[in-house]
């Protein structure tokens, strides 16, 4: 397996999120991508495991609609053999790590990971 350059990927990924363009964000993921996130449970329900772009579109589209001031800032990027980890801070100051495994230029597996005490979405109850 291969992966894109970490810094370049993270810059595009962050820019796409900050433009609130769900289709641009989805362009980084394979059609059959699997993504896990505890924030997904809060945003759309379910078990936090999203399978395929349609599920990702539902989750990320709902999140962008619920958080109109969504903004990420990359702190660091870590690179492995077929993995990139993007450490970023969200709009409310929570540090998050996005762990992405690639097959070529597209992420096939992803995990949104949060500090245990942090509110994953930053939304108020």
Buried (B, 14 or more C-beta within 10 A) or exposed (E): EEBBEBBEBBBBBBBBBEEBEBEBBBBBBBEEBBBBBBBBBBBBEEEBEBEBBEBBBBBBBBBBEEBEEBBBEBEEBEBEEBBBBBBBBBEBEBEBBBBBBBBEEBBBBBBBBBEEEBBBBBEEE
